Amino acid sequence: MMTCKEIAELLLDYLDGNLPKEYCDIICQHINLCGPCLHYVESYQLTVKISRELPRTPMPHALVERLQAAWKEIQEMETREEQH
């Protein structure tokens, strides 16, 4: 049987249907027997549902600029590493 921590680590793949059937069966069995994991799964699913219903808003311009600068810095570092 899997531990609660292992269930939490595999939860996204489990809910997305990206795990082999034998894993899904083990996880399903654990969730049905473990109240805290059942509540965790239910709250996770609710969080995803609510998040998907939020309105889409554009990113603030200052954040876009910071992300672009960080990305440029990463690319420059990778280029320097490749040259050495």
Residue, then its C-alpha position, 0 to 999 in steps of 0.5 A: m500500500m502507498t503512503c499518504k505522501e506518495i499519494a500526494e506526489l502522484l495526485l496530479d497524474y492520477l487525476d489526469g489519468n496519466l498513471p498505469k491502471e495498477y497504480c490507479d487501483i492502489i491509489c483509489q483503494h488508499i483514498n477509499l480507506c484513508g479519510p485525510c487523503l479523501h479530503y485532500v483529493e476532494s479539496y484539490q479537485l475543488t481548488v482546480k475547479i474554482s481556479r479554472e472558473l477565475p476570470r483571465t486577466p492580463m499580467p501586469h506590465a512590470l511583471v512581464e518585464r521582470l520575467q523577460a529580463a530573467w529569461k534573457e539572463i538565463q539564456e545569456m548564462e547558458t550561452r556563456e556555459e556553452q562557450h566554456 
